[in-house]
Amino acid sequence: MEIVITELSRYLIAFLMALYTYWGFRTFAAKKKKRLKLVRKQKMIMYIFHFLGYAIIYLNEDDVTILGLYGCELLFLIVLGIVYNRVYHKENRPIICHMQMLFAISMVMLGRLNLDSAKHQFAYIAIGMFLCMVLPWLLEHYKTLEVDGWFYAVLGIIILLIVFIFGNEKYGAKNWLSLGPVVLQPSEFVKILFVFAFASVLSHETLTFHNVVKISIMAAAFVLILVMEKDLGAAVIFFMCYLLMLFVASGQAMYLFGGLCSGSAAAVMAYFLFSHVRTRVVAWKDPWGTIDKQGYQVAQSLFAIGTGGWFGMGLTQGMPNSIPIRESDFIFAAISEELGVFFAVCMILIYLICFIWFINVTVRTKKLFLKLVALGFSVIIMFQTFLTLGGVTKFIPSTGVTLPLVSAGGSSVLSMIFMFCTIAAINLINSKEVQGDVVEQAQEIQGE
């Protein structure tokens, strides 16, 4: 009976995901009332998927702990939807809905792969969402957040240096820090400091050539420390984030072109200077020829994706244990194997929908500081998604970064929640400013 239900669920889950994605794209053209109806339909699909996933896991694993975890997660998702709709208002319901859907995918897959990881992930998600309820108020009332750019930059560099000196090496990168029983990846939080630092500096200083050189040296310090820590994925993300923020702040295409050329030259130099870079490139070029050594991770990932096919093997029916780092860096391969490539493509489209919403918020934001913050976080989220998916599918060399809001990892999920919620808070502030302008114009017309 369990096998029959699992087999049928493959197609039902794919259908639900396709419907969710379709309605997600429709929200862009829909008017406000219609958009809210579509979001409610998407949330219903999210609840059904979450229930169906845990039901299948329970039927195949027969562990009461799974039911308890499902109950806690369901209560959290319901309360989260109610509270965040009040705090962030109607303008951000699509963004909050997509966050919840990505949470549901993470919870189901981690509940399948490792219950302990699922419990930890749920705890971090709950903590992060609780803390971010105050973000709209903070951004609106604490104006000093945007004038301490150099302080943020120096603090971020100090944190990275502490990790470089006292950190622990894991998966080939020295980017972990142990604080008693807690193990953190500080570079995830430094991303936030990095964006705030350079959004502040770029929006408050005159962008003369001298100042651009000075700011670029500070950005290079972040990237070089990350390269020395062998955290290649974070180094690339920081570089691209700064480059696009500088381009938007200055409007000079020359900076963008020059940055891309210098970045390409730096990548070539890194290949010859660092053995770990050459290892990643060798694994990318020929994972099958080096399957016993460098190419093992990528080869196993491709095996899993190919085995799953369009509709997957079904939850609990695959062999994700053969995938290295399956709960974090390579969770996309585990999703593709058990839920199918069709489901995985729809999940990629959800990230694309989020990115479109983020860019929409960035374009509509008038204040340069908030515009650059929204842009910086948007670039980090989507470029990190690209690096993760590209490494797992052999499109680019693996960089060892997590899939936003889906991969296991306390530091990663906390920083990503902060970025998503900050963009939503900026959208809320911008909407209030627009409404205020409309009221002022109406008053002026009445006065005349």
C-alpha positions as CSV (number, residue, x, y, z in Angstrom):
1,M,0.0,0.0,0.0
2,E,2.8,2.4,0.9
3,I,4.5,1.7,-2.5
4,V,1.3,2.5,-4.4
5,I,0.7,5.8,-2.5
6,T,4.4,6.8,-3.0
7,E,4.1,6.0,-6.7
8,L,1.0,8.0,-7.2
9,S,2.4,10.9,-5.2
10,R,5.2,11.4,-7.7
11,Y,2.7,12.7,-10.3
12,L,0.5,14.5,-7.8
13,I,3.5,16.5,-6.3
14,A,4.7,17.4,-9.8
15,F,1.2,18.6,-10.7
16,L,0.9,20.7,-7.5
17,M,4.4,22.2,-8.1
18,A,3.5,23.1,-11.7
19,L,0.3,24.8,-10.6
20,Y,2.1,26.7,-7.8
21,T,4.7,28.0,-10.3
22,Y,2.0,28.9,-12.9
23,W,0.1,30.9,-10.3
24,G,3.4,32.5,-9.2
25,F,4.0,34.0,-12.6
26,R,0.4,35.1,-12.9
27,T,0.7,37.3,-9.8
28,F,2.9,39.7,-11.8
29,A,0.1,40.7,-14.1
30,A,-2.8,40.4,-11.7
31,K,-4.4,43.3,-9.9
32,K,-4.2,43.5,-6.1
33,K,-7.3,41.6,-5.2
34,K,-6.7,38.9,-7.8
35,R,-3.1,38.7,-6.7
36,L,-4.1,38.0,-3.1
37,K,-6.5,35.2,-4.3
38,L,-3.6,33.6,-6.2
39,V,-1.4,33.8,-3.2
40,R,-4.0,32.1,-1.1
41,K,-4.2,29.3,-3.7
42,Q,-0.4,29.0,-3.6
43,K,-0.4,28.7,0.2
44,M,-3.0,25.9,0.0
45,I,-0.7,24.0,-2.4
46,M,2.2,24.6,0.0
47,Y,0.2,23.0,2.9
48,I,-0.9,20.1,0.7
49,F,2.7,19.4,-0.4
50,H,4.0,19.6,3.1
51,F,1.3,17.2,4.4
52,L,1.8,14.8,1.5
53,G,5.5,14.8,1.9
54,Y,5.4,14.0,5.6
55,A,2.6,11.4,5.1
56,I,4.8,9.5,2.6
57,I,7.8,9.7,4.9
58,Y,5.8,8.4,7.9
59,L,4.3,5.6,5.9
60,N,7.7,4.3,4.8
61,E,9.7,5.1,8.0
62,D,7.0,4.4,10.7
63,D,8.5,6.8,13.2
64,V,6.3,8.8,15.5
65,T,8.9,11.5,15.7
66,I,8.0,12.4,12.2
67,L,4.4,13.1,13.1
68,G,5.5,15.4,16.0
69,L,7.9,17.3,13.7
70,Y,5.2,17.7,11.1
71,G,2.7,19.1,13.7
72,C,5.2,21.7,14.9
73,E,6.1,22.7,11.4
74,L,2.5,23.0,10.3
75,L,1.7,25.2,13.3
76,F,4.7,27.3,12.6
77,L,3.7,27.8,8.9
78,I,0.1,28.8,9.9
79,V,1.2,31.3,12.6
80,L,4.0,32.6,10.3
81,G,1.5,33.4,7.5
82,I,-0.9,35.2,9.9
83,V,1.8,37.2,11.7
84,Y,3.8,38.2,8.7
85,N,0.8,39.3,6.7
86,R,0.1,41.8,9.5
87,V,3.8,42.9,9.9
88,Y,4.7,43.2,6.3
89,H,1.2,43.9,4.9
90,K,-0.4,43.0,1.6
91,E,2.5,44.3,-0.5
92,N,4.8,41.4,0.4
93,R,2.4,38.4,0.5
94,P,3.9,36.9,-2.7
95,I,7.5,37.1,-1.3
96,I,6.5,35.7,2.1
97,C,4.5,32.9,0.3
98,H,7.5,31.9,-1.7
99,M,9.7,31.9,1.5
100,Q,7.1,29.5,3.1
101,M,7.2,27.2,0.0
102,L,11.0,27.0,0.1
103,F,10.8,26.3,3.8
104,A,8.3,23.5,3.1
105,I,10.6,21.9,0.5
106,S,13.5,22.1,2.9
107,M,11.5,20.6,5.8
108,V,10.2,17.7,3.7
109,M,13.6,16.8,2.1
110,L,15.5,17.1,5.4
111,G,12.8,15.1,7.1
112,R,13.5,12.5,4.5
113,L,17.3,12.7,4.6
114,N,18.0,13.2,8.3
115,L,15.6,13.9,11.1
116,D,18.2,15.6,13.3
117,S,19.1,18.0,10.5
118,A,15.4,18.7,10.0
119,K,14.9,19.5,13.7
120,H,17.9,21.9,13.7
121,Q,16.7,23.5,10.4
122,F,13.2,24.1,11.8
123,A,14.7,25.6,14.9
124,Y,16.9,28.0,12.9
125,I,14.0,29.0,10.6
126,A,11.7,29.7,13.6
127,I,14.4,31.8,15.3
128,G,15.2,33.7,12.1
129,M,11.6,34.5,11.3
130,F,10.9,35.6,14.9
131,L,13.9,38.0,14.9
132,C,13.0,39.5,11.5
133,M,9.5,40.7,12.6
134,V,11.2,43.9,13.9
135,L,13.0,44.6,10.6
136,P,10.4,47.0,9.1
137,W,10.4,49.1,12.2
138,L,14.2,49.1,12.5
139,L,14.8,50.2,8.9
140,E,12.2,52.9,9.1
141,H,13.2,54.5,12.4
142,Y,17.0,53.9,12.8
143,K,18.5,56.2,10.2
144,T,22.0,55.6,11.7
145,L,22.0,52.2,10.0
146,E,22.9,53.9,6.7
147,V,25.8,56.1,7.9
148,D,28.2,53.6,9.5
149,G,29.5,52.1,6.2
150,W,33.2,52.0,7.1
151,F,32.4,50.6,10.5
152,Y,30.5,47.7,8.9
153,A,33.4,47.1,6.5
154,V,36.1,47.1,9.2
155,L,33.9,44.9,11.4
156,G,33.4,42.4,8.6
157,I,37.1,42.2,7.8
158,I,37.9,41.6,11.4
159,I,35.4,38.8,11.6
160,L,36.9,37.1,8.5
161,L,40.4,37.5,9.9
162,I,39.4,35.8,13.2
163,V,38.0,32.9,11.2
164,F,41.2,32.8,9.1
165,I,43.3,32.6,12.3
166,F,41.1,30.5,14.6
167,G,38.6,28.8,12.3
168,N,38.2,25.2,11.5
169,E,38.5,23.6,8.1
170,K,35.5,21.7,6.8
171,Y,34.9,20.4,3.2
172,G,38.2,21.9,2.2
173,A,37.5,25.5,3.3
174,K,38.6,27.1,6.5
175,N,35.4,29.1,7.1
176,W,33.9,27.6,10.2
177,L,34.2,28.9,13.8
178,S,33.4,26.9,16.9
179,L,31.9,28.7,19.9
180,G,31.4,26.0,22.4
181,P,28.7,23.7,21.2
182,V,27.7,26.1,18.4
183,V,29.4,25.9,15.0
184,L,29.0,28.9,12.8
185,Q,30.0,30.0,9.3
186,P,30.7,33.7,9.9
187,S,31.0,34.5,6.2
188,E,27.2,34.1,5.9
189,F,26.7,37.0,8.3
190,V,29.5,39.0,6.9
191,K,27.6,39.1,3.6
192,I,25.0,41.3,5.4
193,L,27.7,43.6,6.8
194,F,29.3,43.8,3.3
195,V,26.1,44.9,1.7
196,F,25.2,47.5,4.4
197,A,28.8,48.8,4.3
198,F,29.0,49.4,0.6
199,A,25.4,50.5,0.3
200,S,26.2,53.2,2.9
201,V,29.5,54.2,1.4
202,L,28.3,54.3,-2.2
203,S,25.2,56.3,-1.4
204,H,26.9,58.9,0.8
205,E,30.3,59.5,-0.8
206,T,31.0,61.3,-4.0
207,L,32.1,58.6,-6.5
208,T,35.2,60.3,-7.8
209,F,37.9,58.0,-9.2
210,H,40.0,58.3,-6.0
211,N,37.0,57.2,-3.8
212,V,36.2,54.3,-6.2
213,V,39.7,53.1,-5.9
214,K,39.6,53.4,-2.1
215,I,36.3,51.6,-1.8
216,S,37.4,48.9,-4.3
217,I,40.5,48.2,-2.1
218,M,38.2,47.6,0.8
219,A,36.1,45.2,-1.2
220,A,39.2,43.4,-2.5
221,A,40.3,42.8,1.2
222,F,37.1,40.8,1.8
223,V,37.6,38.8,-1.4
224,L,41.3,38.0,-0.7
225,I,40.7,36.8,2.8
226,L,37.9,34.5,1.6
227,V,40.2,33.2,-1.1
228,M,42.9,32.4,1.5
229,E,40.3,30.6,3.5
230,K,39.5,28.6,0.3
231,D,35.9,29.8,0.5
232,L,35.7,30.3,-3.3
233,G,32.0,30.5,-3.5
234,A,31.7,33.3,-1.0
235,A,34.6,35.1,-2.7
236,V,32.8,35.1,-6.1
237,I,29.5,36.2,-4.5
238,F,31.1,39.1,-2.7
239,F,32.9,40.2,-5.8
240,M,29.8,40.1,-8.1
241,C,27.7,41.8,-5.4
242,Y,30.1,44.7,-5.1
243,L,30.6,45.0,-8.8
244,L,26.9,45.4,-9.5
245,M,26.3,47.7,-6.6
246,L,29.1,50.0,-7.9
247,F,27.7,49.9,-11.4
248,V,24.2,50.9,-10.2
249,A,25.5,53.6,-7.8
250,S,27.8,55.2,-10.4
251,G,26.0,54.4,-13.6
252,Q,29.4,53.8,-15.2
253,A,29.6,50.8,-17.5
254,M,33.3,51.1,-17.5
255,Y,33.5,50.0,-13.9
256,L,31.4,46.9,-14.7
257,F,33.5,46.0,-17.7
258,G,36.8,46.6,-15.9
259,G,35.6,44.6,-12.9
260,L,34.6,41.6,-15.1
261,C,37.9,41.7,-16.9
262,S,39.9,41.9,-13.6
263,G,37.8,39.2,-12.1
264,S,38.5,36.9,-15.0
265,A,42.2,37.5,-14.8
266,A,42.1,36.9,-11.0
267,A,40.3,33.5,-11.7
268,V,43.1,32.4,-14.0
269,M,45.7,33.4,-11.5
270,A,43.9,31.6,-8.8
271,Y,43.9,28.4,-10.9
272,F,47.7,28.5,-11.1
273,L,48.3,29.6,-7.5
274,F,45.9,27.4,-5.5
275,S,45.8,23.6,-5.7
276,H,42.2,23.5,-4.4
277,V,41.0,25.6,-7.4
278,R,42.7,23.2,-9.8
279,T,41.0,20.3,-8.0
280,R,37.6,21.9,-8.5
281,V,38.3,22.6,-12.2
282,V,39.6,19.0,-12.8
283,A,36.4,17.6,-11.2
284,W,34.3,19.9,-13.4
285,K,36.1,19.1,-16.7
286,D,36.0,15.3,-16.3
287,P,34.1,13.9,-13.3
288,W,33.9,10.5,-14.8
289,G,37.6,10.1,-15.4
290,T,38.3,11.2,-11.8
291,I,35.3,9.6,-10.1
292,D,37.5,7.8,-7.6
293,K,39.1,11.1,-6.5
294,Q,38.3,14.7,-7.4
295,G,35.2,14.0,-9.5
296,Y,33.3,11.8,-7.0
297,Q,30.9,14.5,-5.7
298,V,29.9,15.8,-9.1
299,A,29.6,12.3,-10.6
300,Q,27.3,11.0,-7.8
301,S,25.2,14.2,-8.2
302,L,24.8,13.6,-11.9
303,F,24.0,9.9,-11.3
304,A,21.2,10.9,-8.9
305,I,19.7,13.6,-11.2
306,G,19.8,11.1,-14.1
307,T,18.3,8.3,-12.1
308,G,15.3,10.4,-10.9
309,G,14.1,11.3,-14.4
310,W,11.2,13.7,-14.9
311,F,9.0,12.6,-12.0
312,G,11.6,11.1,-9.6
313,M,11.9,7.8,-7.8
314,G,9.4,8.9,-5.1
315,L,10.1,10.1,-1.6
316,T,12.1,7.5,0.4
317,Q,12.5,5.3,-2.8
318,G,15.8,6.7,-4.0
319,M,19.4,6.3,-2.7
320,P,20.4,9.9,-1.7
321,N,22.8,8.5,0.9
322,S,25.3,8.0,-2.0
323,I,25.3,11.7,-2.7
324,P,28.1,13.6,-0.8
325,I,27.0,16.6,1.4
326,R,23.4,15.7,0.3
327,E,21.8,17.8,3.1
328,S,23.5,21.1,2.2
329,D,25.6,21.7,-1.0
330,F,24.1,18.9,-3.0
331,I,20.5,18.9,-1.8
332,F,19.3,19.8,-5.3
333,A,20.6,16.4,-6.5
334,A,18.6,14.6,-3.8
335,I,15.5,16.6,-4.7
336,S,15.9,15.7,-8.3
337,E,16.4,12.0,-7.6
338,E,13.3,11.6,-5.4
339,L,10.9,14.3,-6.5
340,G,12.0,14.5,-10.1
341,V,13.6,16.9,-12.6
342,F,10.2,18.5,-13.3
343,F,9.8,19.4,-9.7
344,A,13.4,20.7,-9.6
345,V,12.9,22.9,-12.6
346,C,9.7,24.4,-11.0
347,M,11.7,25.1,-7.9
348,I,14.3,26.9,-10.0
349,L,11.4,29.0,-11.5
350,I,10.3,29.9,-7.9
351,Y,13.7,31.4,-7.3
352,L,13.4,33.2,-10.6
353,I,10.0,34.6,-9.5
354,C,11.6,35.7,-6.3
355,F,14.3,37.5,-8.2
356,I,11.8,39.3,-10.4
357,W,10.0,40.5,-7.3
358,F,13.3,41.6,-5.8
359,I,14.3,43.6,-8.9
360,N,10.9,45.1,-8.9
361,V,11.4,46.3,-5.3
362,T,14.9,47.6,-6.2
363,V,13.6,49.6,-9.2
364,R,10.7,51.1,-7.3
365,T,12.8,52.2,-4.3
366,K,13.7,55.9,-4.4
367,K,16.2,56.1,-1.5
368,L,19.6,55.2,-2.9
369,F,20.8,53.5,0.3
370,L,17.8,51.2,0.5
371,K,17.9,50.6,-3.3
372,L,21.5,49.4,-3.0
373,V,20.7,47.2,0.0
374,A,17.8,45.6,-1.9
375,L,20.1,45.1,-5.0
376,G,23.0,43.7,-3.0
377,F,20.8,41.1,-1.2
378,S,19.1,40.2,-4.5
379,V,22.4,39.6,-6.2
380,I,23.7,37.5,-3.3
381,I,20.5,35.3,-3.2
382,M,20.3,34.7,-6.9
383,F,24.0,34.4,-7.6
384,Q,24.3,31.9,-4.8
385,T,21.4,30.0,-6.2
386,F,23.2,30.0,-9.6
387,L,26.5,28.8,-8.1
388,T,24.8,26.0,-6.2
389,L,22.7,24.7,-9.2
390,G,25.6,25.2,-11.6
391,G,28.0,23.1,-9.4
392,V,25.5,20.3,-8.8
393,T,24.7,20.0,-12.5
394,K,28.3,20.4,-13.8
395,F,27.4,23.6,-15.5
396,I,30.3,25.3,-13.6
397,P,32.9,24.1,-11.2
398,S,31.5,23.4,-7.7
399,T,32.0,26.3,-5.3
400,G,30.6,24.8,-2.1
401,V,27.7,27.1,-1.4
402,T,24.2,26.2,-0.1
403,L,20.9,26.5,-1.8
404,P,19.1,29.5,-0.2
405,L,16.4,28.5,2.4
406,V,16.5,24.9,1.3
407,S,19.9,23.5,2.2
408,A,20.6,22.6,5.8
409,G,22.8,25.0,7.7
410,G,22.0,27.4,10.5
411,S,24.2,30.3,9.5
412,S,23.1,30.1,5.9
413,V,19.3,29.9,6.6
414,L,19.5,32.8,9.1
415,S,21.4,35.1,6.8
416,M,19.0,34.2,3.9
417,I,15.9,34.9,6.0
418,F,17.4,38.2,7.0
419,M,18.0,39.1,3.3
420,F,14.5,38.1,2.1
421,C,12.8,39.9,5.0
422,T,15.0,43.0,4.5
423,I,13.9,43.3,0.9
424,A,10.2,42.8,2.0
425,A,10.7,45.5,4.6
426,I,12.2,47.9,2.0
427,N,9.2,47.2,-0.2
428,L,6.9,48.1,2.7
429,I,8.7,51.3,3.5
430,N,8.6,52.3,-0.2
431,S,4.9,51.6,-0.4
432,K,4.3,53.9,2.6
433,E,6.3,56.6,1.0
434,V,4.3,56.3,-2.2
435,Q,1.1,56.5,-0.3
436,G,2.3,59.5,1.6
437,D,3.2,61.3,-1.7
438,V,-0.3,60.5,-3.0
439,V,-1.9,61.9,0.1
440,E,0.2,65.1,-0.1
441,Q,-0.7,65.6,-3.8
442,A,-4.4,65.2,-3.0
443,Q,-4.1,67.7,-0.2
444,E,-2.4,70.2,-2.5
445,I,-5.1,69.8,-5.1
446,Q,-7.8,70.3,-2.5
447,G,-6.0,73.4,-1.2
448,E,-5.9,74.9,-4.7
